[in-house]
């Protein structure tokens, strides 16, 4: 299978999806924000001066998913039917796992929207906490699962 975002002259193009069937499309992605244990504790106890870190990151993740086509040049603008951003904190690893699930009914998938939502939420955590932990890192941005379309249901191997 070749690259789909190039025309016959090798130039970038938006893929023509007009002949594809509309199906329910769901994609889940995640990112991991690693930080100092004291930073994780401050997030959990409301000790960050900028406010509710996870509340703001949740809204930012939804907004990021919705604006993906404005940020990624060849993405189709999609009518999203659902965006859900959640967080799992792991004290043993001193990290927060950001998860984003996106749904639509359409002719193209929502993988990029899920990845954008997870990354924007993770970057928002970094932004809100950088004053106390400048060396946080955002890692492991990845698609976890997708359904719909020609390739059907795919889950990242463990």
N, C-alpha and C positions, 0 to 999 in steps of 0.2 A: 504494500500500500504506500503510495507516494504522498508527498505534501499536497494539501488541498488549497492552500492560500496563495498559490502562484498561478498566473495565467499561462497561455501557450508561449508567451514571450519571456517568461521567467520573472514577471513583475508581480508585486503584491496585489491581491484582490480579496474582496469579501466573497465567500463561497455562496453560490446560488443554491438556496434551499427550497425554491418554489415547488419543486416536484416531490419533495419529501412529505411523508404523512405526519399529521399532527398526532403526537402521543403524549402521555403524561411523562414528564422528565423530572427526575429528582437527582440531585448530586449532594454529597457530603464531603467536606474538606476539613482539615485541621491544621493548626500551627501550635508550636510550643514556645512559651515565653519563660526563659530561665532567668532566675534572679537570686539575690541574697535572701537567706531565710528571714531576715528582719523586714525586707521589702514585702515578702509574701504575707507576713504577719500584719504589717501595716495595712495592706489591702484588705485583709479579712476583718480587721477590727475598725476600719474606717479612719485610719490614721494618716491618710494622704490629704494634704491641704487643698488640693484641687477638687476634691469631692469623691463621689462614689465611682471608683475606678471601673468596676465591672458593669455598672449601670450605663456609664458613658460609653464604654467599649462595646456594649451590646448594641446600642443605638448606632454607633459608628459602623459596626459590622453590617447591620441592615442597610444603612446608607451606602456603604461601599459596594455591596452586592447589587443594589439597584442602579448604581452609576458605572458599572463595569464597561458598558459599551462606550462611555465617554473617555475611558482611560486606556483601553486596549483597542488599538485601531481597527482590527478586523473582526471584532465581536459584533454580533447582531444585537440591536436593541430588543430586549425581550420584555414581555408583560409577565412579571413574576407574580405567582399566586401565593407564595409563602417564602419567608426568610426567617430562620430561627438560629440565633447565636446563643451558645451555652458555654459554660466554663467548668472545668474540673481542676481543682487544685491538688497538687501532689506534694505534700510536705517533705516526704523522704527525698525527693529529687529537687525540691525548692523550685517548682515550676507551676505554671498554669497552662493547661491544654485548652485551647480555644477551638470550638467546633462550630461549623456553620453548615446548615442544611438549607438548600434552595429548591423550590418546586415551580414548575410551570406546565402548561399544556401548549405544546408548540412543535415546530419543525426542526429545532436545533436544541442541543443540550445546555445545561446550566452549570457545567463544570467550572468554567471561568468565573461565574458569579459566586459560586461557593468558595473558590480559592481567594477571590478578591475580598469577600466578606470576612473570611478567617484572617487574612493578612491585615486588613484595616483594623479589625478588632485588636489583634496582637500589637500592632503599631500604636494604637491608642493607649493600651496598657503601658507600653514603653514611654510614650509622651507624658502621661500623667505621673509616672514614677521616676523619671530620669533625674529629677533633682536630688533624690536620695539614693539612687542606684544607677549611675551612668553606664555601668558595664553589663546591664541586662543584655540578653540576646534573644532574637526571634529565630527559631530553627524549625526544621521538619515541616515546612509547609508542603502539604500533599493532599491529593485526592484520595479519599478513603473508600467511596462507593458511588456508583451511578446506576440509574435505571432509565429505561426508555430508549427509543430509537433503534437503529439497525443492530447495534452491538448488545442490546438487552441489558441484563443485570450483571454488573461487574463489581467485585469486592477486592480491595487491595489484599494481597497475600500477607499473612502474619509474619 
